């Protein structure tokens, strides 16, 4: 009875806005279902059915004119059960044979080891406004291809769905574990014909939002993790137990690369960065999803010879090269923190792969596809990093440290003297912490490169005598002198001074061109605080043309303060902003939009000086 009550609530306790979507939508799913069946012999059948009514020209010209089905012919068989269109006048048109065409999946392009993969392109015919597409197909996977029947399903759709079902069938008595987040919905459970059946039903599933600044799906979308394995350790053992993980010997040519780096770079962090950059730049990245590799990695020698790799293979190669260089290094699986649950054995929670390198500075978690400026521990605090090592007896996450703070802060101060010909000089201070601290490139190239993270009139070439007072993974603090490398931008007797701002702070979140309305919560990213204070001594007779100002805003999601004044020959401007959470409620969106528009207003970002 409890399950029935839950289902009724999911079906009927919905705001009227969900039902109005049917009128506004380009298309509507009348029914959508996914069914997985674990058979007695260990093979798995996936059955998909959709019934979709088209409501606009856009829906069939751009959205749903084709369906793409990826599968692996080496271990899977695709069967099309039904493919037809019912036209607006009721006429039924079967999809012709020449509308089924196999191609290479885009993610396997240029990746010869994965050129056996196929993508069936089903071109739907007889499409018009009011037409209904029906497609039903089945993919059968051979026994032993996967460690278990497992998955991580994000329940979302580009168009609203009147009725959605997710069904799992396993042999009667078979162990089966599941967990749903972001939706309080338990499955219906029954036994039939020697199978235990689990059914999740959702009525009136809204279409996914097209708004910008949405959080990761696991923050707000229903996510179902499921598995027929005993627990995560069971499939973990199968994954790290493959021979590739035990055979990390590098080919001689790869060892030569490592030797050359060891001779060139004495500093450990420079050596570590050089190896990382080599793997990123010289080993092609093939973004083949793990499930289409059957959760298998190719041997390191084969990866090296092919000059290309999946993300998991890149991570294993980088781990081997780091160890060859003398580092203690481990391959990691990157997992959204909200999805990590050791009791449920699904490898599909692995969002990506990274490498952890240990040295005297601590743990550096490195990306295998991007040149992260600091450890991913700082850049991805909402992720868990699982060590992948067949020699350990229990699951092990990387320790992030009890003092790891979510909020990053950055400060920039400068005292300058401006001459009548547009030159300037003075001194300054800078502080950057957490993910805003570009530790690795600065460690390699010198901390003065910190000014490269600042946009505005003060450039990297203007900085002299940079001295660090604190310099580690977590924080950079330093002082410097300033001498202009080039004159200020001018127009006749007017100088235009674009004030400094951090590129990798609020600016990179692109909270500038915000639309007039929004119906979903806005994700602002991690909490952040930025402060700027600039004083400029003007030459005799010069004056500030900007209006002096003092603006201060205090809201539930943050605050800012801007002050601009001229005292004698000195212009002083201070700017401070803080966003204290990662989400702005939809009900506060218009207030937030005004808040950000005021902060981004050119009045507080550019000075105009008349000489």
N, C-alpha and C positions, 0 to 999 in steps of 0.2 A: 504493500500500500504506500510505503514511503516513496518508492521509485515513481509510482504513478503521480503522486503529488508534485514531485520535482518536475516531471514532464509537463504537467498541466501549467505550472508556473512559467516554464520556458516557452510554452506555446502562447499563452494568453496575457501574461503580465508584461506587456511591451508597450512603449509609448507609441502614440499615433504616428509619429514621424517615420517609423519603420514601415508602416502600411502605405504611407504616402510615397515611399520610394518606388513602389510598383508603378505608380503613374509617371514618375519622373525618369525611371531607369531606361537605358538603351535596350536592355533585354532582361528577361526574368527567367530564372530556372524554376520550372514547375516541380521538378524532382531531380535530385542529385544524390548518388549513393556510391560508396566505396566499400567493397567487401573483400576481406582476406580470409582464406581457408587453408589451414594446415592439415594436410592429408596424412593418413596413417603411415605412408611410406616416406614421409619427410618432405615431400614436394609441397609447393605453395601455389595456390591459385589466387590471383587478384582479379576481381570482377568490377568493372566500372560501368555505370549507367548515368546518362544525363538526358534530360528533356528540357529544351530551351526555346522560349518564345521570343522572337525578334520584334522590336518595337520601333527602331529607327534605322535609317540607311547606314548610319555610322556603325551600328551593331554588326551588320554583315559585310560591310566594306572594309572595316578596320579591326574589329574585335573577334568575331566568331566565324569568319568565312572558312577557316581551316582548324583542324584539331591535330595536335602533334603528340605522338606516342613514342617514347623512347624505350628501347629494350635491347637486351643482349642475346643475339641469336645463338651464341655458344652454349647458353644454359637456359634460355627462355624461348617460349613459343607464343606467338600472338595469334589470336583468333578474333576476327570481327564477327559479332553475333547479329547486330542490327545497325544499319546506317541508312536513314531515310529522312525526308523532309515532308511534312504535311503543310501544304500551301494554305493561304488564307481562305480559299474556297473549299477546302477539305480534300483536295486532290493529293494523293500520296505519291511521292517520287523517290524511288530507290537511288541511292548513290551508285553511279556506274563504276565498272571495274577500273576504268582509266583514271578515276579520281583517287585511287589508292597508290601512292608513290613513296618508295623508300629512299631516304637520303641519309647522309652522314650527319649526326648531330653536330650543331655548331661548336659545342665545347670540345669536340674531338678533332676539329679541323687542324691540320698540321701536326697531328699526334699519331704517327704510324702505329705504335703499339695498341692503339684503341680504335683503329679504323674498321674493326669488325662490328662495332656498335652500329645500330640502325635507329632511324627515326621514321616512323610511318606518318606520312602527311595525308590526312583525310580531307579532301576538298569537298565541302558541302555544296550541293546544287539546289536549284529552284528556290533561291532565297529571295524573300521580299518582306515588306512590313506585314506582320501578322503571321508569318510562317513559323513553324515549330520544328526544330532540329531534334532528332533522336539518334543517339549513338550508344551502342553497347558493345563492349569488347572484354576479352579475357586474356591475361598473361599467365602462363604456367611456368614456374621456375623449378628446375630439377632439384631433387633432394641433395643436400650437402653443399649447395651453392652459397648459402648464407649460414652464419653461426646459429641463427634462430629466426623464427617469425618475429620481427621487431620493427619498430618505426617510431617516428616522432611527427605527428600530424598537426599542423597549424590549420585550424578550421576557419577559413576565410574564402571570400569569393569576390570576383570583379563585378558581379551583378547579384541582386538580392535573390534569395532562395526560399521558395515556399516550403519545401520539405527536404531536409537533408538527413541521411542515415550513414552511420559508420558502423560496420558490422565485422566482427571477428568470430570465426568458427575454428575450434580446435578439437582434437579427439577427446572424448569423454574422459575426465580425470586428469587431462594434461594440465600441467602447471601453467598459469597465465596471470601476468601482473599488469596493472595499468594505473595511470595517474593523470588526472585532468587538472590543469591550472587555469585561472581566470574565468572559470565557469563552474558553478555548483550544479553538476549534472552527473548522476550515477547511471550506469548502463542497466538496461533490462537484461536479465539473465534467465536462460532456459536451456533445457537439454532436449535434443531431437535427433533421431536416427544415428545414435552413437556419437553425437557431437555436443560440446558445450558451446552455447552461443551467447555473445555479448553484443548488445545493440545500443548505440547512442543515437537518439533522435533529437533533432532541433527543427522547430518550425519558425518560419519568418526570419531566417538568418539575414541580417543586413549586409549590403555590399560594403566592401572595404573602402575606407576613406581615401580620397585622392589628395587630401591635404598634405602640404609639406610639413616638415618638422614633426614627424611621427616617431615614437620610440620603437625600439626593436620589438618584433612580434610577441616575444615571450613576456613583455611588460603588460600587454593589454589584450591580445587575442587569445581565444581558447586554444590551448595546446594539449594534445593527448599523447602521452608516451606509453608504449605498450610493448610486451615481450613475452614469448613463451619460455625464455630462459629462466633459470633459478634466480639470478640477480646479475648486476652489472659485472661483477668479478668473473662470472662464468664466460661471458662473451669477450670481456677484456683479455682473459687468458687465451682464448682462441685467436684473438687479434695479434697480441704480442708474441704468441707462441709460434707464429709462422717463421720459417727459417731465415727470412730476410733480416729479422731483428737480431738474430744471433751471428750473422755473417757481415760484420761491419768493416772488413778489410777493404781499404781503398786500392784502386788500380795504381800502378806506379806513376802514371802521368798525373793523377790527382795528388799523390804524395809530393810530387815535385812542385806543384803549385803551392802547397802548404809550406814546403821548405823555403821557397822563394819569399813568401810572406814573413816567415820567421826571421829570415836574414834582413829583410827590409824594415820590419817594424819591431822595435824593442819593447815599447810600451804595450802592456797586455790588452788594454782596451782598443788600441789602434789595430793590433793583430786580430782581435775578435771582430772588429768592424770590417776589416779588409776581407776576412773569410766570408762573413755574412754578405757583403756587397758582391763578392764574386759569385756566390750561388744565386743571388737575386738577378744579377745582370747577365750572367753567362749560361745559366741553365734555364732553358725555355720553360715557362709555366703553362701546363696543360690543365685547365680547370675542370677535369673530369670528376663528377661526384663520386664519393667513395662507394656508394652502392653499385655503380656500374663497373667498378673494378672487382666486384665480389668481395670487397673489403680486404683485398690483397695488394701488397706492394711488390714491385719488381726488385730483383737484387741490385745492390749498389753499383756493381760493375756494369750491369745492363743500363741502368739510369745514366751513368757517366758516359757510356758509349753512345747513347741515343741523344745526348745533349738536351734532354727535356724530361719533365717530371710533373706528376701531380703534386699538390701541396704536401701531402703526406710523404711522398718520396723525396721532395726537396728537404723536408725537415729531417728525414733520416740521413740524407747525404750531408747536410750541414752538421748534424750531430757527429757523424764519423769524422768530418774534417776538423771540427773543433777538438775532438779527442786526439787526433793525430798531431795537432798543434800543442798538445799538452794540457788542454783545459779539461775540467770535469764538466761534462755536458749531458743533458738528457733531452729526449724528444718528448713533446707535450701535446696533448689534445686540448683544444680550446673549447670550453663548454659554457653556454649561458648559465649563470649562477642559479637562475630560477628553475632550470631544467635538470640540474644535477641531483640524482636520487639513486644511491647505490643499490636500493632494493629492486630496481627495474633495469633489466639488462638490454639496453638498446644502444648500439653504436651510432645510431642516427642523431644522437644529441651532440656528437662531435661536430662543431661548427667550423673548425679549421685546425691547423697544426702549427706549432711553434717550437723553438729550441730554448732551453734554459742553460745558461752558461754561468758557472760559479767562478768568482775570483774574489780578491780581497775587498772589492767594493760591494760585494753582495751578489744577489741573483740578478742576472740580466735575461729577461725573457724577450727573445728576438723573433720578429716576423720573418717568414721565409719568402715573402712576396713584396714587402714594402720596407723602406729604410726608416724604421721607427727611430725617433730621436731619443727616446728613453726606454726603459724597460716597459713592456706591455702591462706589467703589474700596475704602473701608474696610468697608462693610457686606457686600460680596460679594467677598471676596478670592479665592474659588474660581472666579469667572467671568472670562471674557475679554470685552473690549469692542472690537468691530470698527467702525472708522470707515466710515460709508456716504457715499461721495462719488465721483461719477462723474469728477471731475477728477484723482483720484490714479491713478498708474500701477501701484501694487502694493498688496497688502493691508496694512492698517496697524492694529495694535492700540494701544490707549491705554497709554502707559507708566505703570506703577503705582509705579515708584520702587524702587530696590534696597533701600531701608531700610524698606519696608513690612513690618510685623510682623503675624504672625497673632494674637498674644495681645493682648488688651485688659486693662488694669488700671485699678482705681479705688480710691481711698482717701478715707476720711472720718474726720476727727478733731474732737473738741469737748471743751472744758473748761467746765463749767457750775456754777452755784451755784443750788441749789433752796431756795426759801423755804417756810415752814410752810403758807402759803396756796395753794401749787401753782404759783407763778410761778417762772420760771427765766431766767437770763441768763448770758452768757459770750462765748466766741470759738471760732472753728473754722477748719478748713482742708479743702480738697477738691481732688482730682486725678482726672481722667477722661481716658482716651486711646482712640484708634482709634474703633470704632463706638459706644462708650459716650459719646463726646464729642458731645453734641447741638449741634454748632457753629452750624448755620444758624439755628434758632430763638433761640439765645442771642445770636447776632450781631445778630439783628433786634430782640430784645426786652430785651437786657441779660443779661450772664452770671449775674446773681443768679438767673435762671430755672433755673440748674442744680439748685437745691434742689427744683424740681418733679420731678426725676428720682429723688428720695429719698422713700421712704415711711417712716413712723414719727412720733414725737411732734414733731420739729422740722419746721415747715412753711415754705413760701415767705415767708409774711408775718412770720415770726420773724427773717428775715435783714435785717441793716442793714450799710451800708458795705462792700459786696462790692468787693474789689479783686483784679484779676487780676495774677498774676506771669508767667504764660505763657498765651497765648490764640491758638490757630491751629487749622487743620483737625485736626491730629493729637492735640493735647493741650490740656487746660484745667487750669490750676492757679490757685487763688485763696484768699484769706483773707477772713473776714467776722466781724462781731459778731452776737450772738444776744440777742434780747429777746423773751420770750414774748408772743404775740398773744392767747392764751387759756390758761386754767389747765389743768393736767394732769387727766386723767380720774381721778376718785376715787370711793371707796365707803367712807363713814364716814371713818375715819382712815387709810385705805390709798390710796396712789397707785400707779397702774399705768402703767408707762412702756414703750411699745413702741419698741424700739431701731431706729435708722435702718437702711435697706437700699436698695440701688440697684434701681430698678424695671426698668431695661433691661440688667441683668446676668444672674446665675444665676437670679434670681427669675422672669424672663420665660420661662425654659426649662421651667418647670412640672415640675421634678424632685421633686415632693412626694408625690403619691399613686401610688407605684410598686407594681405588682402583685407577688404573691408569687413568680411564676415567669415566665421568659422564655427563648425558645429562639433568639433572634436577637441580634446585636450591637446595642448601644444607642448612638445618635448623640447626643452631648452638645452639639454645636455647636462653635464656635471655642474655642480655649484662652482661659482667663480667670483673672484673679486679683483678689480683692476683699479689702480690709482696712478694719477699723473700730476706732477706739479712742475710748471715751467715758469721761470722768471727771466725776463729779457730787459736789459738796460738799453734804452734807446739813445741815439746820438742827440745832441742838442737840437732843439727845434722840431724833432719828430714827434708824432702823436698817433695814438691808437684811434682808428676810425670805427671799430666795433663798439656797439653800445655795451657799457658795463652791465654785468648781469650777476644774479645770484638765484639759482634755481635749485630747489631741493624737493625730491619726491620720495615718499615712503609708502610702499605697498606691501601686501602680504607675500608677494613673490620676490621682492627685492627693493633696492633703493638706489638712487643716484643723487649726486650733488655736483653742480658746476658753478664755479665762481670766477669772474673775470673783472679785474679792476686795474686802473693805472694810478700809481702813486708817484708823483713827480715824473721822473724820466723812466720809471720802472713799471713794466707791465707784468702782472702776475695772473696766471690762470691755473686753476686746479680742477681736476676732473676725477670723480670717483664713482664707480658703479659696482653693485653686488647683486648677483642672482643667487638666492639662497636655497633653491630647490631645482629639481630637474623637470618639473611639470607646471604648466599654467592651466588651470581649469578652463573649460570652454566658457563658463559663465564669467570669467575674468578676462577673456581674450581682448575685448575692445579696450579695456583699461590698460592691458599690457601693450597693445598696439600703440596707443597714445604715448605710453611710457617710453617705448623704444624709439618712436619717431622723434620725441623731444631729445633723447640722448644722441641720436644720430644726426640731428639738425646741424647743418653746416655752420651755424652761428657759434657753436661750441667747439668746432673742429678746425677753424681757419681764422687766422688773425690778418687784418689788413692794416698796414703801417704806412702813413704818409710821411715821407722824408722832406 
